[in-house]
Amino acid sequence: MTMLRLFTASVASLVLALAAQADGMKVAAPAKPTGAPTKPVAVPEQHLKIDAGGSGTQSRRVTMSAGKGMIVELPQDARDVLVSNPDIVDAIVRTPRQIYLVGRKTGPTNAFFFAANGKQILNLEIRVERDMTELKNIIERNVQGSTVDVETINDSVVLNGSVKSASDAEAARQIAMRYITEAGKEPVDTSVVNRVGIRSGEQVMLSVRVAEMQRTLSKQIGTNVYGSFDLGNGAPGSITNVNPFSLLGSALAPGSNIVLGEFDALGNAISPAAAVIRAFERSGMIKTLAEPNLTAISGESAKFLAGGEYPVPVGRDQDGNITLEFKPYGVGLGFTPVVLSDGRISLRISTEVSELSAEDALILGDVAIPALRVRRAETTVELPSGGSMVMAGMLKQDMKQNIDGLPGLRNIPILGALFQSRDFQSGETELVVIVTPYLVKPAARTALSTPADGFVPPTDAETVFLSRLNAVYGKGEKVDGKLKGPAGFTIQ
């Protein structure tokens, strides 16, 4: 009887196992008797699985253009399609095995395709970018000789490659900026990263010539009258009329007087009537010439200053000490060259020639702050290499005249000149600033020279007997193979 029960249980277990295998189900072990203790069943680690996007065997990476589509052909029917960011990519299921993807805007996303039993068929890692093929073609058509590659980073564009000049690089940047700007909106400079290089790397030397001529003419003529007379009963009377020069403040020189009458040692009139006629004239000329030169690479700025700095009081600290600020003066030049096509050069120039002047100086107690006389010009010009242009020019004429005298008497014809003085001053100024840019290349050190090259100090005998500050030096010209005559930068 016992053997029959065991056989019946074994047959039943075998039937259940065959039925479960036919249904594709996993079969659990037979249950233990009710009274037996149970142990917890541990789940093996290989049953836990996390499939991150892009890491599975079904993963593929694709790049598509915004506003364009892509057709995905699957090897089996898909039941579910999951897109992580529908704002970037939209999925349209045409058939279970054919899905149409549309790029809506730039950015990264991914899409999962699942079968009816939940198995993952495909995982697409998608990056939607702008289509830069057309932009690359536009740049190549409009910027001749350019080699520019275009890449995108989200809504920005990166330009790489090389062009012939800085103007071509700027043109490529402007084209890219307007290409990615939507209609009706203003272009944004930060939307384009321009990494385009210049092939030739042109260098520009700017030569500036500042020439100024000032001519002045001053005239003074005046009469000082002295007279004495008797008022009666032995009472003396006198009259004195001294006419100052109010325009210049004082006479040009203490001499040049014409004396009519007699004066004592103290300058008092001895004769009943005496006069001193003072007449002066002065003419002067000032010449200013500055020629700074400066070299910079195309697209970069350069500055030059030959001069100094002078202190200017600007305030006091909490202890009462005067605080100073130093102001530069001298010959200054600053410019930014940009080499354009066909060898033309665009120049942003700022030039200045300044000097300290006692005129219009500010006196603060015992401190005298000098004034600054400045000739400054700043502009943008475009020139060919070696071409010159007058960057700035000025012609100025000033005339000042004062007539001082005794009211009433100075208006008397002819005799009124004895009771007046005339102070006259005129000035003329001519200023010209000429700029000349050159495209330059490095040269050998031996091909360059300085004013100090070859300088030789004189001997004691040359200094004492010939009054020389330097010896004769330099290279002479060869005539018939022989060196003829001394030559050099400076010969005294």
Steps between C-alpha positions, in 0.01 A plus 500: 500500500787736587679429172183583306467845665861592421457400138178702470675816640794466260269465200305810606820708534619393157167594340508846658857562387418404140193724498695795640775456243242495225359835622847663524474556872762446768419218738550541872623217724228280667365639823633352817272342759306745703680438819858539358686834557552731190824686402507842314588471133777747383457663158818462289670831396492408133119539509543877576564697179517876431534598135605866478454674171796453267661213692310197369569277204194644325629859530578719201611866482368730228516871422217670316426854389235722653194522278586179315388137539640148526339160424574209736449145360467236778572123463176412684173659596513769768218547741630798706720799403632721779670840434658660807458860377219542245579873470826408324392196296149394401432132410228402251421124472411431137500118533613270785837468327537852355524809722553857379707734725481880458759737652318794655781698669866458589610294797560139617234235562445125456226263379418139607315242287337200672339181363165355616669280764686803647836417340708799395546507125701822460634792700584814299724769654398803296664841474314765302723771349466777250575408141827684437563366150322793340681749727838350405413536130392862549827588675708332229314690230529842662845471663735405221789270591356407839518160665235515772344211692169559678391322819208557733466497877131524587393840361856625438728457200876435511710602199839334445747519217700776335451801273730742321439814710330630812225658291416156355481357852262776603290445187468128582390587853239747378358248250474229767338737749229602256446144377402370844296807596128457464309745285394814682760467777824684558826304447684403819880520495542220755315253278812452282839382630751610237817290510600573141871577463688727260735314267751772422504681835572844350683759706447872453746778577341841539705813442348823632642847437379792710633837378405835653619854434409797721577861415437787742526878464471748787510883480491758779506875483414735785576843642550606859462877553632706791439869551540766773357852525444788742156538654577851620633642826789253470277190521637229268280261295578193293338246269609142437348257250640145486333269244548125573494214249193308608507221240841351574506631855835673473741645252686256279835649606615765746689696230400646165384830652503839331536773767374852434602728788725479804472257792702471819659181627174395662309536171322821599453763231728803536377696200147648506385235252649160426387180328624146458399317183524122524492289183556126480455227244555125530462219247544133576464157350457153649550179301372165627575176319421149626521179299400194707503155337325192636445142376214263587349181360172526314205518737708577811549835675832669579596812699811716514596791727827694511480763770431494869246557774448801722326508840165672544339555845157342504400525866598443860491190715359476853832625643502810283772378266468592134431202272653503155405350167749473216398615154695385191635738240728476198467334161237225506363269236241224513343312211320180403560380142279258308633372167220486246491337160734615220754631751285783633533583868233635734653702784353619827753769600550719805803732503605773741782749547493683834743712704504685828431872483530779753215683333166454675677321788298453817649648818388343828692669780862406453416233242494581130326244278611537139252502218515246220517607139352218291458415132282189483317321217298178489328350197460195274641496146556245225818507294707275275844391614740791447221751440488823701213717613462819699331370809449846651589860420444840649563864404442745783537879513467714814516879531473702820527879542450736795513881507526653849509870578366797688127545431425800282858598434585180313230583241662831402635471145881469483557629855289216641786259429687659791234375742458139380679170443441226245556130565473270193553124464430256219573131454477241223506125547519231233467134601504191278481132600594250225466121537657229283448125561729229365461122478829376644681170548783404735852569377846378594664677791787612278256682271384727785687795646459750784635854552747360755660252259864586437512787747856576610575753777765760403846509644606776738695670221194496269282641777740778603643608166221407255198540734362163399240309700552182300754357263442460129365149445285284278520340160609690195415438139735291293618653176715278279535260791631769736322651798441871441404750769364463854132431560272439794186605681657806659816683400606804706 
